[in-house]
Amino acid sequence: MSHYIHDIPGRLRVRTPVIQRNPHLAQEVYGLLAVLRGIESVTVKVVTGSIVIHYDHKVIRSREIIAVLTHGGYFDPKKAITHDDYLHAACVKSGQVVWKAFFGAFVDTALEGSALSFIAILI
């Protein structure tokens, strides 16, 4: 996952590959966000490229914070997935794995007998 947004009022998590493994850019992002009115705290993790911002949602909105990051070239919202998108993709992938396991067990059971029993199961 390269660009990611998880937003609840007062807390915004943004993940971006731009700052990943780049301490200099991570420090720039911290400096850029920490001075904004309404920002309470900023945590930047260089290893993961994650930025967690706690803010007063009555003073500043998450879309304004994202706009600052986007304007600075640190984040691309067009490439971002939301938490809901991420969970949906994970559920789809899990369902595919379960289906393959179920179908594989079915075929194994069907093939234990003769070819005639396999045809009988299909009918």
C-alpha positions, 0 to 999 in steps of 0.5 A, a space after each residue: 500500500 503506497 498512499 493511504 488515508 484513515 480519517 476520524 475527526 481529530 485524528 488523521 493517518 496518512 501513509 506516503 512513500 515520499 517520506 519513507 526511508 527519507 528522514 530529511 523529508 520526514 522532518 520537513 513534513 513535521 515542520 510543515 504540519 506542526 506550525 498549522 493552527 489547530 494541529 495538536 501533535 504530529 508523529 512521523 514514522 520514517 520506516 513506514 512513511 506514516 504520518 499521524 496528526 491529532 488536530 482540533 477539528 473545530 479549527 482545521 479540517 482533515 481536507 485542509 491538512 491533506 491539501 497542505 501535504 498535497 501542495 508540498 508534494 508529499 502526498 498524492 490523494 489520487 493514488 490513496 486508498 481509504 481504510 474502507 477500501 483497504 478492508 474491502 480488498 482484504 475481505 475479497 482476498 480472504 474470500 478467494 483463499 477460503 473458496 480455493 481451500 473449499 473447492 480444493 477439498 471438494 475436488 480431493 474428496 471427489 477424486 478419492 473414489 473412481 472417475 465414475 464417483 467424480 462424475 456422479 458428484 458433478 451431476 
